[in-house]
Amino acid sequence: VKNTKGEDIGSIKNIMLNVRTGAIEYVVLSFGGFLGIGEKLFAIPFKSLYLDEVKEAFILDVNKEFLDCAPGFDKDRWPETNSRHWNDVT
């Protein structure tokens, strides 16, 4: 995953599906760390990404500083996504 400046901001670790519709709800973005140590995980709504076929990467409009400061989630406590609020996140 790259940002709009072309900087590498992480990789997609998992894809979470809506089991009723089969649609991708969100992806789990891994940011920072080394070999899984110190990495931060973020649940990113799939609609927030777009595919750049030329760069062969998903693009997310955030900068590295935002991800450095933003709270991620623990790999053992995944975010709840079955609430109505989740559908309003962009």
Secondary structure, 3 states (H helix, E strand, C coil): CECCCCCECCEEEEEEECCCCCCEEEEEEEECCECCECCEEEEEEHHHEEEECCCCEEEECCCHHHHHHCCCECCCCCCCCCCHHHHHCC
